[in-house]
Amino acid sequence: METTLEEGKEKPKILIVEDDESIAKLLEEIAQDKGYASYALVADYPSRILEGLEKTFREFQPDAAIVDGLDHACFEVIAKIEKIKPNTLCVIYTGNAPALKVRMQEEERKHEVFQKPTLNELFNFLASYFQSR
């Protein structure tokens, strides 16, 4: 069953942090179709993404972030997001969810992880999160 957002409420803003432009555009389009405002921050190296985060948060002011696994550099990205705007929901979207979940358990991290390409599950989770706020 698909979870949808309540009509009449302000659109939650989703930041998509991705190293692959085609995946970023796909996620951005799906987010907009599901009723979110979305913005993609795309860079081929995590250091470039880290450089762009503060400006992106200042201008776009996202409520949540979908962060690509980025070869486990996602934890650096999430740490910077949490420093810029604490309590921002960060969801990791990766092609290697099992390995990332093991590392998260080892490091006692509590973020949601979704295996590419489970888009319905990802966006149902986001809708449920925003409905509960």
HUUR-V255252 format. One record per backbone hydrogen bond with DSSP energy under -1.0 kcal/mol. CO is the residue of the C=O (numbers start at 1). NH is the residue of the N-H. If there is no record, write none. Layout:
<<CO & NH> <CO & NH>>
This chain:
<<12 & 37> <13 & 63> <13 & 64> <14 & 39> <15 & 66> <16 & 41> <17 & 68> <18 & 43> <20 & 24> <21 & 25> <22 & 26> <23 & 27> <24 & 28> <25 & 29> <26 & 30> <27 & 31> <28 & 32> <29 & 33> <30 & 34> <31 & 36> <32 & 35> <37 & 14> <39 & 16> <41 & 18> <45 & 49> <46 & 50> <47 & 51> <48 & 52> <52 & 56> <53 & 57> <54 & 58> <55 & 59> <56 & 60> <57 & 61> <63 & 89> <64 & 15> <65 & 91> <66 & 17> <67 & 93> <69 & 72> <69 & 74> <70 & 73> <72 & 75> <73 & 77> <74 & 78> <75 & 79> <76 & 80> <77 & 81> <78 & 82> <79 & 83> <80 & 84> <81 & 85> <85 & 88> <89 & 65> <91 & 67> <92 & 114> <93 & 69> <94 & 116> <96 & 100> <97 & 101> <98 & 102> <99 & 103> <100 & 104> <101 & 105> <102 & 106> <103 & 107> <104 & 109> <112 & 92> <114 & 94> <115 & 118> <117 & 119> <118 & 122> <119 & 123> <120 & 124> <121 & 125> <122 & 126> <123 & 127> <124 & 128> <125 & 129> <126 & 130> <127 & 131> <128 & 132>>
